[in-house]
């Protein structure tokens, strides 16, 4: 009987030690903001490139096709900028209960995973639109 109790106690201890631990909220938030902080300084460049792309629309000798291409790219640049603003606004409205531990670990995990996907998408849109604008401007200037 003692062996049985010892084995049972040991099993609970062993499985308890191997069970998933709580979420490291600081680590999750820092990872998300590492992505944010990598692209936030590019917002000025984004808007400068948008202005340069649109300035070329009115140049003499520019084809209607290139005008349309430039307008479309300016829209993509603007949407990338709006994406960052929307993400930051949503974060400020929704993150507090998850950061303060007012939600369950599962809810936190879902929220932080979703926010990491969203901010990564914003980063890709910003970097992609900047690269496209630089490509267009280097080829068309």
C-alpha positions in Angstrom: 0.0 0.0 0.0 2.8 2.4 0.8 4.4 1.7 -2.6 1.1 2.4 -4.2 0.7 5.8 -2.4 4.3 6.7 -3.1 3.9 5.8 -6.8 0.6 7.8 -7.0 2.2 10.8 -5.3 5.2 10.6 -7.5 3.0 10.5 -10.6 1.1 13.6 -9.6 4.3 15.4 -9.0 6.0 14.3 -12.2 3.0 15.1 -14.4 2.5 18.4 -12.5 6.1 19.4 -13.2 5.7 18.6 -16.9 2.4 20.4 -17.4 2.4 23.6 -19.4 3.1 26.7 -17.3 1.5 30.0 -17.5 2.2 32.4 -20.3 5.1 34.9 -19.9 3.1 38.0 -20.7 6.1 40.3 -20.7 7.9 38.0 -23.2 4.8 37.9 -25.5 4.3 41.7 -25.4 8.1 42.3 -26.0 8.0 40.0 -29.0 5.0 41.8 -30.5 6.6 45.2 -29.9 9.9 44.0 -31.3 8.1 43.6 -34.6 6.3 46.9 -34.2 9.5 48.8 -33.2 11.3 47.4 -36.3 8.9 49.1 -38.7 7.5 52.1 -36.8 10.5 54.2 -37.7 9.8 53.6 -41.4 6.5 55.5 -41.2 8.1 58.8 -42.3 9.9 57.1 -45.2 6.6 55.5 -46.2 4.8 58.8 -46.5 7.8 60.5 -48.2 7.8 57.7 -50.8 4.1 58.1 -51.3 4.5 61.8 -52.0 7.4 61.1 -54.4 5.3 58.4 -56.2 2.4 60.8 -56.6 4.6 63.7 -57.7 5.5 61.6 -60.7 1.9 61.2 -61.8 1.9 64.8 -63.2 5.2 64.6 -65.0 5.2 65.4 -68.7 5.3 62.4 -71.0 4.1 59.9 -68.4 1.7 57.3 -69.8 -1.8 56.7 -68.5 -0.6 53.2 -67.5 2.2 54.6 -65.5 -0.1 57.2 -63.9 -2.4 54.4 -62.8 0.5 52.3 -61.6 1.7 55.2 -59.5 -1.7 55.9 -58.1 -2.2 52.3 -57.2 1.2 52.2 -55.4 0.4 55.4 -53.5 -2.8 53.7 -52.3 -0.8 50.6 -51.2 1.6 52.9 -49.3 -1.3 54.7 -47.7 -3.0 51.5 -46.7 0.2 50.2 -45.1 0.4 53.4 -43.0 -3.3 53.0 -42.1 -2.7 49.4 -41.2 -0.1 50.4 -38.6 -2.4 53.1 -37.1 -5.3 50.6 -36.9 -3.2 48.0 -35.3 -1.9 50.5 -32.7 -5.4 51.8 -32.0 -6.8 48.2 -31.6 -3.9 47.3 -29.3 -4.4 50.2 -27.0 -8.2 49.4 -26.8 -7.9 45.6 -26.3 -4.5 44.6 -24.7 -5.0 45.8 -21.2 -7.0 42.9 -19.7 -4.7 40.4 -21.3 -1.6 42.2 -20.0 -3.0 42.6 -16.5 -4.0 38.9 -16.2 -7.7 39.6 -16.2 -8.2 36.8 -18.8 -7.3 33.2 -18.8 -4.0 31.8 -20.1 -5.8 30.4 -23.1 -7.5 33.7 -23.9 -4.1 35.5 -23.5 -2.4 32.9 -25.8 -5.1 33.4 -28.5 -4.9 37.2 -28.1 -1.1 37.4 -28.3 -0.9 35.0 -31.1 -3.5 36.9 -33.1 -1.7 40.2 -32.4 1.7 38.8 -33.4 0.1 37.7 -36.7 -1.5 41.1 -37.2 1.6 43.1 -36.5 3.7 40.8 -38.6 1.2 41.4 -41.5 1.5 45.2 -40.9 5.3 44.8 -41.0 5.2 42.9 -44.3 2.8 45.4 -45.9 5.1 48.3 -44.8 8.3 46.7 -46.0 6.7 45.4 -49.2 5.2 48.8 -50.1 8.4 50.6 -49.4 10.4 48.1 -51.5 7.9 48.5 -54.4 8.0 52.3 -54.2 11.8 52.3 -54.2 11.8 49.9 -57.2 9.4 52.1 -59.1 11.2 55.3 -58.4 14.6 53.9 -59.3 13.3 52.6 -62.6 11.2 55.6 -63.6 13.3 58.6 -62.4 
